Every structure is written in structure tokens, then in C-alpha cells.
Amino acid sequence: MTLWTHQLLLRNVEYWILYYFRAGILRRFVRLLHQVGKIDMAQIVRRTTTTIVADELRKRILTGQLNEGVQVKQEAIANELGVSRIPVREALRQLEAEGLITLVSHKGAVVTRLEPSEIAELFEIRIMLENWLFEKAIASITEEDLQKAELLISQMRDEASIQEWGTLNWKFHETLYRSAQKHATMKILRRIHDNIDRYVRLQIALTQDSQKRAHKEHQAIVDAARDKNPKVAAALLADHINHVKDQLLESIGNKKSDAD
């Protein structure tokens, strides 16, 4: 490269730097680099790892791989997943906040065991929240939403394993309530579903009658929503939730009697 060519190249570089600086683009880019430099990458990695561990443990609890009362040992989980104990400990705290894990003195983390009275209370809360959401949603629910709900009913009836049932059941209810646009309430409701669906899943697994009744009631709820009849739809929904509650509590009572 000749001296003249080198000088011309430098002038071109200076021109474009000055142009982008005046346009504010370069200054914004420099500020962005400065901000990125302040980010604690180790913290980002730890948070991501914590989320992965929490998701895996939550899945095991909700699918019955980790049953109620089972101790969750930090060291064993860390070794199995190939992570340090720090993200495991943080994941357990997150699951404790969700009600899926209980931290017990001198024992550590155990999968939360719900008493029958607590299960009944959660079902009562479900009825209050879901009826309110459903009545709000029906006015704006679309045919596309209802067809998606019917597809989920078919999947629960024809394709779903017992482990998948809880996830599909939540998606069904979520689809019916989504158009209400009540995001905070939906987050609360999701936690309640997660806490009791692991028990409901076991009940569904016990009898074919429970499955058939659930599918029939789900379809009746969708039909009422399609008719834009909020009172009838809410009443059917409440009856459905009460039926599931009664069957579940009866099953728990029978198991307790057999154990005694």
C-alpha cells in the first residue's frame, strides 16, 4: 500500500467515525459496550443454571417422579445434573416459594405433602378464581380458542400419558381464560394447579370413569362458552372442579383407611 493510499484510507475512516458520532449511533454503541462490560457474566450463568435445575425438579414433582415426602438431596442433584450446589440450593428456594418444596430443619428439602384440608381449600380458591376469569373471558373468547380447547380434550382422551395429563389440563383451562387478560390472576392460578394436579393425576390414573367424566365435563364447558352463556358456563365449571375435588378427597380417605 502506497503512502497516498494509506492516507486516503485513514481520511475515509475518520470521515465515517465522525459521521456516526454526529448521528449519535457511535455514542450509543459505546454506551452499550460500557454497560455490557458491567454485567456479571457469572451471575447470568448462575441464574440460567438455576432456572434449568428448577424446571427439571418441578417436572419430576409434577409427573410423580418425586413423590410427596421424598427428600431432595442437594449434593445428589448437583452430581446428577453436573452443576454446583449453589444453583441447586437457589432452585429449591424457588420451588419452596411455589409450594412444591418444604425446607425442613435437620432434614433439608422434601417434596411438599398437602393435607386433605389444604387440598380442599385450594379447590375452593380454584372455583372462585376460575369462575371469575371464565365469566370475564367468555365475552371475548374466539372460535379459535374453543377449537384449541377441544383439541386439548382430544389429546387428553386419546394420546396423553398420565404424566402429560396435568400439563394438558392446565393448557385447557388456560385457553378458556386467556382472553380475560388477567395476567396476575393467571400466575396465581398456575401455582395452584401445579400444587394439586399431581394429586389429581394420580386419581385420574386410578379409574377410567374419572377420565371419561372429566372429558365429558370439559366438552360441556366448551359448549356453554360457545353459546356465550357465562352463568351456565361458570356453573358447569364449578361443578366440574367440585367433582374432581370430591373424587380426590374420597380417594385419599380410602388410601388412609387402607394404610391404617
C-alpha positions in Angstrom: 0.0 0.0 0.0 1.4 3.4 -1.0 1.6 6.3 1.4 -1.1 8.2 -0.6 -3.4 5.2 -0.4 -2.8 4.8 3.3 -3.6 8.5 4.0 -6.8 8.2 1.8 -7.9 5.2 3.8 -7.3 7.0 7.1 -9.3 10.0 5.9 -12.2 7.8 4.9 -12.2 6.0 8.3 -12.1 9.4 10.1 -15.0 10.7 8.0 -17.2 7.7 8.9 -16.3 7.8 12.5 -17.2 11.5 12.6 -20.4 10.8 10.7 -21.6 8.1 13.0 -20.6 10.1 16.1 -22.6 13.1 15.0 -25.6 10.9 14.2 -25.4 9.6 17.8 -25.0 6.0 16.6 -21.4 5.6 17.8 -22.1 7.2 21.1 -25.0 4.8 21.8 -22.8 1.8 20.7 -20.0 2.9 23.1 -22.5 3.3 25.9 -23.9 -0.2 25.2 -20.4 -1.7 25.3 -19.8 0.1 28.6 -23.0 -1.3 30.0 -22.2 -4.8 28.8 -18.8 -4.6 30.5 -20.6 -4.0 33.8 -22.7 -7.2 33.5 -21.6 -10.0 35.8 -21.5 -12.9 33.4 -21.1 -15.4 36.2 -24.3 -14.2 37.7 -26.1 -14.7 34.4 -24.8 -18.2 34.1 -25.8 -19.0 37.6 -29.3 -17.7 37.1 -29.7 -19.7 33.9 -28.4 -22.8 35.6 -30.8 -22.2 38.5 -33.8 -22.0 36.1 -32.7 -25.2 34.3 -32.4 -27.1 37.7 -35.8 -25.7 38.9 -37.5 -26.7 35.7 -36.2 -30.2 35.9 -37.1 -30.7 39.6 -40.6 -29.1 39.0 -41.2 -31.6 36.2 -40.2 -34.5 38.3 -42.5 -33.4 41.1 -45.5 -32.7 38.8 -45.1 -36.0 36.9 -44.8 -38.1 40.1 -41.1 -39.0 39.7 -40.6 -37.3 43.0 -43.4 -38.2 45.3 -44.6 -36.2 48.3 -42.4 -36.5 51.4 -39.4 -37.6 49.4 -36.1 -35.9 50.4 -34.4 -33.9 47.7 -30.6 -34.0 48.4 -28.7 -31.1 47.0 -25.4 -33.0 46.5 -27.1 -35.9 44.6 -29.0 -33.5 42.3 -25.8 -31.4 41.7 -23.8 -34.5 40.8 -26.6 -35.9 38.6 -27.1 -32.7 36.6 -23.4 -31.8 36.6 -23.8 -28.4 38.3 -22.5 -26.9 41.6 -24.7 -26.9 44.7 -25.3 -23.2 44.6 -27.9 -23.2 41.7 -29.5 -26.3 43.2 -29.9 -24.5 46.5 -31.4 -21.5 44.7 -33.7 -23.7 42.7 -35.0 -25.4 45.8 -35.8 -22.0 47.3 -37.7 -21.1 44.2 -39.7 -24.3 44.4 -40.3 -23.6 48.1 -41.9 -20.2 47.1 -44.1 -22.1 44.6 -45.2 -24.5 47.4 -43.7 -27.6 45.8 -40.8 -28.0 48.2 -40.7 -27.7 52.0 -37.4 -26.9 53.7 -37.3 -28.9 57.0 -34.8 -28.3 59.8 -32.2 -31.1 60.1 -33.6 -32.8 57.1 -33.3 -30.4 54.2 -35.6 -30.2 51.2 -38.6 -32.5 50.9 -41.4 -32.6 48.4 -44.4 -30.9 50.0 -47.2 -33.0 51.3 -50.6 -31.4 51.3 -53.2 -32.3 53.9 -56.7 -33.1 52.8 -57.9 -29.8 54.3 -55.3 -27.9 52.3 -56.3 -29.7 49.1 -60.0 -28.8 49.7 -59.0 -25.2 50.4 -57.1 -25.0 47.1 -60.0 -26.3 45.2 -62.3 -23.7 46.7 -59.8 -21.0 45.7 -59.8 -22.5 42.2 -63.6 -22.2 41.9 -63.6 -18.6 43.0 -60.7 -17.6 40.6 -61.7 -19.7 37.6 -65.4 -18.7 37.7 -64.4 -15.0 37.8 -61.9 -15.5 35.0 -64.2 -17.5 32.8 -67.1 -15.1 33.1 -64.7 -12.3 32.1 -63.3 -14.3 29.2 -66.5 -15.6 27.6 -67.4 -12.2 26.0 -64.2 -12.1 24.0 -63.4 -15.8 23.6 -62.9 -16.8 20.0 -63.9 -19.8 18.0 -60.2 -20.5 17.5 -59.8 -20.6 21.3 -62.7 -23.0 21.6 -61.3 -25.3 18.9 -57.9 -25.3 20.6 -59.6 -26.3 23.9 -61.4 -29.1 22.0 -58.2 -30.3 20.6 -56.7 -30.5 24.1 -59.7 -32.5 25.2 -59.0 -35.0 22.4 -55.3 -35.2 23.3 -56.2 -35.9 26.9 -58.6 -38.6 25.9 -56.6 -40.3 23.1 -52.9 -39.5 23.3 -51.9 -38.3 26.7 -49.9 -40.4 29.2 -50.8 -39.9 32.8 -47.6 -37.8 33.2 -48.7 -35.5 30.4 -52.3 -35.1 31.7 -51.5 -32.3 34.2 -49.8 -30.2 31.5 -52.7 -30.6 29.0 -55.3 -30.0 31.7 -53.6 -26.7 32.6 -53.4 -25.7 28.9 -57.1 -26.5 28.5 -58.1 -24.2 31.4 -55.6 -21.5 30.3 -57.0 -21.5 26.8 -60.5 -20.8 28.2 -59.4 -17.9 30.4 -56.7 -16.2 28.4 -59.0 -13.7 26.7 -59.8 -12.2 30.1 -56.4 -10.6 30.1 -55.9 -11.1 33.8 -52.2 -12.0 33.9 -51.6 -11.7 37.6 -54.5 -13.9 38.5 -53.4 -16.5 35.9 -50.0 -16.7 37.6 -51.6 -17.3 40.9 -53.9 -19.9 39.4 -51.0 -21.7 37.7 -49.3 -22.3 41.0 -52.5 -23.7 42.5 -52.9 -26.0 39.5 -49.3 -27.2 39.9 -49.8 -28.0 43.6 -52.9 -30.0 43.2 -52.7 -31.5 39.7 -50.1 -34.0 40.9 -52.8 -35.4 43.2 -55.5 -35.2 40.5 -53.2 -37.0 38.1 -53.0 -40.0 40.4 -56.7 -40.0 40.8 -57.2 -39.9 37.1 -54.8 -42.8 36.8 -56.9 -45.0 39.2 -60.2 -45.1 37.3 -61.3 -44.9 33.7 -64.6 -43.4 35.0 -62.7 -40.4 36.3 -61.1 -39.8 32.9 -64.4 -40.2 31.0 -66.3 -37.9 33.4 -63.5 -35.2 33.1 -63.6 -35.3 29.3 -67.4 -35.1 29.2 -67.5 -32.1 31.6 -64.7 -30.4 29.7 -66.7 -30.6 26.5 -69.9 -29.3 28.2 -67.9 -26.3 29.5 -66.7 -25.5 26.0 -70.2 -25.9 24.5 -71.5 -23.4 27.1 -68.7 -20.9 26.2 -69.6 -21.3 22.5 -73.2 -20.4 23.4 -71.9 -17.2 25.1 -73.7 -18.1 28.3 -71.4 -17.1 31.2 -73.7 -18.1 34.0 -74.3 -21.6 32.7 -70.6 -22.0 31.8 -69.4 -20.9 35.2 -71.9 -23.2 36.9 -70.6 -26.2 34.8 -67.1 -25.2 35.6 -67.7 -25.1 39.4 -69.5 -28.4 39.2 -66.5 -29.9 37.4 -64.0 -28.6 39.9 -66.1 -29.8 42.8 -66.5 -33.3 41.3 -62.7 -33.6 40.9 -62.2 -32.4 44.5 -64.8 -34.9 45.9 -63.3 -37.8 44.0 -59.8 -36.9 45.0 -60.6 -36.5 48.7 -62.5 -39.7 48.7 -59.5 -41.5 47.2 -57.2 -40.0 49.7 -59.5 -41.0 52.5 -59.7 -44.6 51.2 -55.9 -44.8 51.0 -55.6 -43.6 54.6 -58.1 -46.2 55.8 -56.3 -49.0 53.9 -53.0 -47.8 55.5 -54.5 -47.9 59.0 
